[in-house]
Amino acid sequence: MSLRVPDSLTASNSEGYRTSVRLWPGGLSFSGGIPSDEGSFFCEETEIDVTRSPLQTLRDLFREHPFLSYPYAAVRIITSEPNYTIVPEAIYEDEAKERLYRFTFATPVETVVAQPLRELESVLLFGLRRDMYDFIAQTLPSAHWEHTLASLLIGWHERSLRALHAHMYAVVQDRTMDVACFDRGALLFVNRFEVENHDDMMYYLLYVWKQLELDQRNDALTLSAVASVAFDLKEQLQTYLQDIRVEAIQTLYRADDRTATVCRLTVTTPTNT
């Protein structure tokens, strides 16, 4: 595991940087930049050993790379935890929270993070292991946890406000596929599916498309995955849908991390359960 950062980033000037630590199955990236200097943006990635515990992997990374624990202006930790749900702000009240947690998390989790999605008038709930949460809290006290899907949903929502037709988005990573659909600003659907192969992906995408009664000619689908998966899937889907676009998943994440260096971070609220 090896990460490098620009020589210009030092412990003495790190407080001028905003940074992101992005975790995904089998890998991790560290990115950041100075909001007033777009050219300062950097992004480094490394593979991680999936046979080791996530906590031990993080501990080793922070020990081997002191710059990860420099004091920064802002730090976001982005996770793709599988268990999440989105609830309307109107029902996310104290008396309903415990019921929502029990419904969302079939297996016990020790810390629930509530991430506001104000543009959607919703809250995204996701679970974290307590040991992971505590390690980050001790190592990076100013860090905010975010779910991978949160900023993507906000970006797709903004695009949808300017679009004339509905748009479905699918993000495939490891053995999961997140699917969301917007129509002129309205979130029509969002869910995560477990997938083993292209047939699974095809089935879920076309099933959701049919259930939402989307138009095969006018509405659009954007696929984000590793290139080989995205283009193979596009070729198969073209039999059924006309407007299919491909965006490399790493390009998608880098663009999101770049935006985070010049935009104010969304604050997340942890709730111990």
MOWO-V841182 format. One record per pair of residues at least 6 apart in sequence whose C-alpha atoms are under 8 Angstrom apart, sorted by the first residue. I is the first residue (numbers start at 1). J is the second residue. D is the distance in Angstrom with one decimal. If there is no record, write none. Layout:
<<I | J | D> <I | J | D>>
This chain:
<<1 | 46 | 5.9> <1 | 47 | 6.4> <1 | 48 | 6.4> <1 | 61 | 7.3> <2 | 46 | 6.1> <3 | 30 | 7.8> <3 | 44 | 6.0> <3 | 45 | 6.7> <3 | 46 | 6.5> <3 | 65 | 7.3> <4 | 44 | 6.5> <5 | 42 | 7.3> <5 | 44 | 7.3> <6 | 42 | 7.5> <10 | 67 | 7.6> <11 | 67 | 7.2> <11 | 70 | 5.8> <11 | 71 | 7.3> <14 | 70 | 6.4> <14 | 71 | 6.1> <14 | 72 | 5.3> <14 | 73 | 7.5> <15 | 71 | 5.7> <15 | 72 | 4.2> <15 | 73 | 4.7> <16 | 34 | 5.9> <16 | 72 | 6.6> <16 | 73 | 5.8> <17 | 32 | 6.4> <17 | 33 | 5.2> <17 | 34 | 4.7> <17 | 35 | 7.2> <17 | 72 | 5.6> <17 | 73 | 5.6> <17 | 74 | 7.2> <17 | 261 | 7.7> <18 | 32 | 5.4> <18 | 33 | 5.7> <18 | 34 | 6.3> <18 | 35 | 7.3> <18 | 72 | 6.1> <18 | 73 | 5.4> <18 | 74 | 4.8> <18 | 75 | 6.0> <18 | 260 | 7.6> <18 | 261 | 5.4> <19 | 30 | 7.2> <19 | 31 | 5.5> <19 | 32 | 3.9> <19 | 33 | 6.6> <19 | 72 | 7.2> <19 | 74 | 6.3> <19 | 75 | 4.9> <19 | 76 | 6.5> <19 | 260 | 7.9> <19 | 261 | 6.9> <20 | 29 | 7.8> <20 | 30 | 5.7> <20 | 31 | 5.2> <20 | 32 | 6.0> <20 | 75 | 5.6> <20 | 76 | 4.8> <20 | 77 | 5.9> <20 | 78 | 7.2> <20 | 257 | 6.6> <20 | 260 | 7.9> <21 | 28 | 7.1> <21 | 29 | 5.7> <21 | 30 | 4.7> <21 | 31 | 6.7> <21 | 75 | 7.6> <21 | 76 | 6.3> <21 | 77 | 4.9> <21 | 78 | 6.1> <22 | 28 | 5.5> <22 | 29 | 5.1> <22 | 30 | 6.5> <22 | 77 | 5.9> <22 | 78 | 4.6> <22 | 79 | 6.3> <23 | 29 | 6.8> <23 | 77 | 7.6> <23 | 78 | 6.0> <23 | 79 | 5.1> <23 | 80 | 6.9> <24 | 79 | 6.5> <24 | 80 | 6.0> <25 | 50 | 7.4> <25 | 174 | 6.7> <26 | 47 | 5.7> <26 | 48 | 5.2> <26 | 49 | 6.5> <26 | 50 | 5.6> <27 | 45 | 7.3> <27 | 46 | 5.7> <27 | 47 | 4.2> <27 | 48 | 5.0> <28 | 45 | 5.7> <28 | 46 | 5.5> <28 | 47 | 6.4> <28 | 48 | 7.1> <29 | 43 | 6.8> <29 | 44 | 5.4> <29 | 45 | 4.1> <29 | 46 | 6.3> <30 | 43 | 5.8> <30 | 44 | 5.3> <30 | 45 | 6.5> <31 | 41 | 7.3> <31 | 42 | 5.4> <31 | 43 | 4.1> <31 | 44 | 6.2> <31 | 257 | 6.7> <31 | 258 | 7.9> <32 | 40 | 7.9> <32 | 41 | 5.5> <32 | 42 | 5.7> <32 | 43 | 6.7> <32 | 257 | 7.4> <32 | 258 | 7.3> <32 | 261 | 6.2> <33 | 39 | 8.0> <33 | 40 | 5.1> <33 | 41 | 4.2> <33 | 42 | 6.4> <33 | 258 | 7.8> <33 | 261 | 5.6> <34 | 40 | 6.0> <34 | 41 | 7.0> <34 | 261 | 6.5> <34 | 262 | 7.7> <35 | 261 | 5.3> <35 | 262 | 4.5> <35 | 263 | 7.9> <36 | 262 | 7.5> <38 | 262 | 8.0> <41 | 258 | 6.7> <41 | 261 | 7.6> <43 | 254 | 7.3> <48 | 57 | 7.3> <49 | 57 | 7.6> <54 | 132 | 7.7> <55 | 131 | 7.1> <55 | 132 | 5.7> <55 | 135 | 7.9> <62 | 68 | 5.9> <62 | 69 | 6.8> <69 | 139 | 6.4> <69 | 140 | 6.2> <71 | 140 | 7.7> <74 | 142 | 6.6> <74 | 143 | 6.6> <74 | 265 | 7.7> <75 | 140 | 7.8> <75 | 142 | 6.6> <75 | 143 | 4.6> <75 | 144 | 6.3> <76 | 143 | 5.4> <76 | 144 | 4.7> <76 | 145 | 5.7> <76 | 146 | 6.7> <76 | 265 | 7.6> <77 | 143 | 6.7> <77 | 144 | 6.0> <77 | 145 | 4.7> <77 | 146 | 6.0> <78 | 145 | 6.0> <78 | 146 | 4.8> <78 | 147 | 5.5> <78 | 148 | 5.6> <79 | 145 | 7.5> <79 | 146 | 6.4> <79 | 147 | 5.1> <79 | 148 | 5.6> <80 | 147 | 5.9> <80 | 148 | 5.3> <80 | 149 | 7.5> <81 | 126 | 6.9> <81 | 127 | 7.0> <81 | 128 | 7.4> <81 | 147 | 7.3> <82 | 192 | 7.7> <83 | 104 | 7.2> <83 | 105 | 6.5> <83 | 126 | 5.8> <83 | 127 | 6.4> <84 | 104 | 6.8> <84 | 105 | 7.9> <84 | 124 | 6.9> <84 | 125 | 5.4> <84 | 126 | 4.4> <84 | 127 | 7.0> <85 | 104 | 6.5> <85 | 124 | 5.8> <85 | 125 | 5.4> <85 | 126 | 6.8> <86 | 122 | 6.5> <86 | 123 | 5.6> <86 | 124 | 4.5> <86 | 125 | 6.2> <87 | 122 | 5.5> <87 | 123 | 5.4> <87 | 124 | 6.6> <87 | 125 | 7.8> <88 | 121 | 6.1> <88 | 122 | 4.2> <88 | 123 | 6.2> <89 | 121 | 5.5> <89 | 122 | 4.6> <89 | 123 | 5.9> <90 | 122 | 8.0> <92 | 123 | 7.5> <101 | 112 | 7.8> <105 | 127 | 7.5> <109 | 127 | 5.9> <109 | 128 | 6.3> <109 | 129 | 6.1> <109 | 130 | 7.7> <109 | 273 | 7.0> <110 | 127 | 7.4> <110 | 128 | 6.6> <110 | 129 | 5.7> <110 | 130 | 5.2> <110 | 272 | 6.1> <110 | 273 | 5.2> <111 | 127 | 5.8> <111 | 128 | 5.3> <111 | 129 | 6.3> <111 | 130 | 5.7> <111 | 133 | 7.5> <111 | 270 | 6.6> <111 | 271 | 5.8> <111 | 272 | 4.5> <111 | 273 | 5.5> <112 | 125 | 6.7> <112 | 126 | 5.7> <112 | 127 | 4.5> <112 | 128 | 6.2> <112 | 270 | 5.7> <112 | 271 | 5.0> <112 | 272 | 6.0> <112 | 273 | 6.6> <113 | 125 | 5.7> <113 | 126 | 5.4> <113 | 127 | 6.1> <113 | 128 | 7.4> <113 | 145 | 7.5> <113 | 268 | 6.5> <113 | 269 | 5.6> <113 | 270 | 4.2> <113 | 271 | 5.9> <114 | 123 | 6.3> <114 | 124 | 5.8> <114 | 125 | 4.7> <114 | 126 | 6.8> <114 | 268 | 5.8> <114 | 269 | 5.0> <114 | 270 | 6.1> <114 | 271 | 7.3> <115 | 123 | 5.6> <115 | 124 | 5.0> <115 | 125 | 6.3> <115 | 146 | 6.8> <115 | 147 | 7.9> <115 | 150 | 7.8> <115 | 266 | 7.6> <115 | 267 | 6.9> <115 | 268 | 4.5> <115 | 269 | 6.3> <116 | 122 | 6.3> <116 | 123 | 4.4> <116 | 124 | 6.3> <116 | 266 | 7.5> <116 | 267 | 7.6> <116 | 268 | 6.8> <117 | 123 | 5.4> <117 | 124 | 6.8> <117 | 150 | 7.2> <117 | 154 | 7.4> <119 | 154 | 6.8> <119 | 157 | 8.0> <120 | 154 | 7.6> <120 | 157 | 7.8> <120 | 187 | 7.7> <124 | 150 | 7.3> <126 | 147 | 7.3> <136 | 143 | 7.3> <137 | 143 | 7.1> <144 | 267 | 6.3> <144 | 268 | 6.1> <145 | 268 | 6.2> <146 | 268 | 6.8> <151 | 256 | 7.3> <152 | 256 | 7.6> <153 | 180 | 7.8> <156 | 182 | 7.4> <157 | 182 | 6.6> <157 | 185 | 5.4> <157 | 186 | 7.4> <157 | 187 | 7.4> <158 | 185 | 7.0> <159 | 185 | 8.0> <160 | 166 | 7.4> <160 | 167 | 7.3> <160 | 182 | 6.2> <160 | 183 | 6.1> <160 | 184 | 4.9> <160 | 185 | 5.0> <160 | 186 | 7.9> <161 | 183 | 7.9> <161 | 184 | 4.8> <161 | 185 | 4.6> <162 | 184 | 7.0> <163 | 183 | 7.9> <163 | 184 | 6.1> <164 | 184 | 6.7> <165 | 183 | 6.2> <165 | 184 | 6.9> <165 | 218 | 6.6> <165 | 219 | 5.4> <165 | 220 | 7.6> <166 | 181 | 7.1> <166 | 182 | 5.7> <166 | 183 | 4.1> <166 | 184 | 6.8> <166 | 214 | 7.2> <166 | 219 | 5.1> <166 | 220 | 6.6> <167 | 181 | 5.6> <167 | 182 | 5.5> <167 | 183 | 6.4> <167 | 219 | 5.8> <167 | 220 | 4.7> <167 | 221 | 5.8> <167 | 222 | 7.7> <168 | 179 | 7.1> <168 | 180 | 5.7> <168 | 181 | 4.2> <168 | 182 | 6.5> <168 | 219 | 7.9> <168 | 220 | 6.1> <168 | 221 | 4.7> <168 | 222 | 6.4> <169 | 178 | 8.0> <169 | 179 | 5.7> <169 | 180 | 5.3> <169 | 181 | 6.1> <169 | 221 | 5.7> <169 | 222 | 4.9> <169 | 223 | 6.2> <169 | 224 | 7.8> <170 | 177 | 6.5> <170 | 178 | 5.5> <170 | 179 | 4.5> <170 | 180 | 6.6> <170 | 221 | 7.6> <170 | 222 | 6.3> <170 | 223 | 5.0> <170 | 224 | 6.1> <171 | 177 | 5.4> <171 | 178 | 5.1> <171 | 179 | 6.6> <171 | 223 | 6.2> <171 | 224 | 4.7> <171 | 225 | 6.0> <171 | 249 | 7.4> <172 | 178 | 6.6> <172 | 223 | 7.8> <172 | 224 | 6.2> <172 | 225 | 5.0> <172 | 226 | 7.9> <173 | 225 | 6.3> <173 | 226 | 7.9> <175 | 194 | 5.8> <175 | 195 | 5.1> <175 | 196 | 5.9> <176 | 192 | 6.7> <176 | 193 | 5.6> <176 | 194 | 4.6> <176 | 195 | 5.5> <177 | 192 | 5.6> <177 | 193 | 5.2> <177 | 194 | 6.4> <177 | 195 | 6.7> <177 | 201 | 7.5> <178 | 190 | 7.3> <178 | 191 | 5.8> <178 | 192 | 4.3> <178 | 193 | 6.4> <179 | 189 | 7.5> <179 | 190 | 5.5> <179 | 191 | 5.5> <179 | 192 | 6.3> <179 | 193 | 7.9> <179 | 205 | 7.7> <180 | 187 | 7.6> <180 | 188 | 7.5> <180 | 189 | 5.3> <180 | 190 | 4.2> <180 | 191 | 6.7> <181 | 187 | 6.1> <181 | 188 | 5.4> <181 | 189 | 5.2> <181 | 190 | 6.6> <182 | 188 | 5.5> <182 | 189 | 7.3> <188 | 212 | 7.7> <193 | 204 | 7.7> <195 | 201 | 6.3> <198 | 229 | 8.0> <198 | 233 | 6.6> <202 | 233 | 7.5> <202 | 237 | 7.2> <216 | 240 | 6.9> <216 | 241 | 4.9> <216 | 242 | 6.2> <216 | 243 | 7.9> <217 | 241 | 6.5> <217 | 242 | 5.3> <217 | 243 | 6.7> <218 | 242 | 7.7> <218 | 243 | 7.1> <219 | 243 | 6.8> <220 | 242 | 7.7> <220 | 243 | 4.9> <220 | 244 | 5.9> <220 | 245 | 7.7> <221 | 243 | 6.4> <221 | 244 | 4.9> <221 | 245 | 6.2> <222 | 244 | 5.8> <222 | 245 | 4.6> <222 | 246 | 5.6> <222 | 247 | 7.0> <223 | 230 | 6.0> <223 | 234 | 7.7> <223 | 244 | 7.5> <223 | 245 | 6.2> <223 | 246 | 4.9> <223 | 247 | 6.1> <224 | 230 | 6.4> <224 | 246 | 6.0> <224 | 247 | 4.9> <224 | 248 | 5.3> <224 | 249 | 4.9> <224 | 252 | 7.5> <225 | 247 | 7.3> <225 | 248 | 5.6> <225 | 249 | 4.8> <226 | 248 | 5.9> <226 | 249 | 6.0> <226 | 250 | 7.8> <227 | 248 | 6.0> <230 | 246 | 6.4> <230 | 247 | 8.0> <230 | 248 | 7.7> <231 | 246 | 7.1> <234 | 244 | 6.6> <234 | 245 | 7.7> <234 | 246 | 7.7> <238 | 244 | 7.3>>
